[in-house]
Every structure is written in C-alpha cells, then in structure tokens.
Amino acid sequence: MKEIYWLQVIGNTGDFCVTALVVTIIALIILTISYCAFEVYDDDDRAKQAAIVKWLRRSVVGIAISVVGVVFIPSDKELMAIYGIGGTIDYIKSNDKAKQLPDKVVDALTKYLETLNEEKKE
C-alpha cells in the first residue's frame, strides 16, 4: 500500500509542475509587457525597471525547474503502468512456469484483454 501512496504523491508532484509552469509563463508575459511599457525618466523609474528585470530572471529559473519536472515526472496513470507492468515482467522472468507458457496462451490473453478494452470504450 505504501508504494501506491508514493506513486500517487509523485503523480501529484508532476501535476504541480504543470501548474507552476503555466503560472510562471503567465507571470513572465506580464513582466515582459510591463518592462517594455515602462519609460525611464528618473532614478526611481530605473529602480522599478531593475526590480522587473530581477523578477524576469526568477521567472526564467521557475520555468526551467518546472519544465524539468514536467518532462521527468510521469503522471499517475504512467506510474501505475510502470509499477504494474514492471512487477509482472519481474515475476515472469523469475518464474520458470511462466517462461514455459506457449505462445497460444499469450495470444488468447491478448485477445481477451482487447475485448475488455472494447467493452470499456462502449
């Protein structure tokens, strides 16, 4: 049960990275527009513009971190497939009886699973 819990948590982390990426891109767009619209008249305006540049740099760092999270953290479904299929493959590799199953049994199982998928779609 702990494994399933941690798989869900990792999947939620991936969803968080997607949300953070979207929010950071929106912030980057707003900061870029405000930087371009800002006219420098005096030192106070330069200070405001420097603050905007500082937040632009932070936004770029946030986007980079979020992109790495989005790319490398799989979703809940992908994690469950990795966990389930990986366990099955390990079991088949270690079990001598499973290695001896004929190809016809594998074909029959494949057809059975396809009919189950078709029933789900309907």
C-alpha positions, 0 to 999 in steps of 0.5 A, a space after each residue: 500500500 505504501 508504494 501506491 501512496 508514493 506513486 500517487 504523491 509523485 503523480 501529484 508532484 508532476 501535476 504541480 509542475 504543470 501548474 507552476 509552469 503555466 503560472 510562471 509563463 503567465 507571470 513572465 508575459 506580464 513582466 515582459 509587457 510591463 518592462 517594455 511599457 515602462 519609460 525611464 525618466 528618473 532614478 526611481 523609474 530605473 529602480 522599478 525597471 531593475 526590480 522587473 528585470 530581477 523578477 524576469 530572471 526568477 521567472 526564467 529559473 521557475 520555468 526551467 525547474 518546472 519544465 524539468 519536472 514536467 518532462 521527468 515526472 510521469 503522471 499517475 496513470 504512467 506510474 501505475 503502468 510502470 509499477 504494474 507492468 514492471 512487477 509482472 515482467 519481474 515475476 515472469 522472468 523469475 518464474 520458470 512456469 511462466 517462461 514455459 507458457 506457449 505462445 497460444 496462451 499469450 495470444 488468447 490473453 491478448 485477445 481477451 484483454 482487447 475485448 475488455 478494452 472494447 467493452 470499456 470504450 462502449 
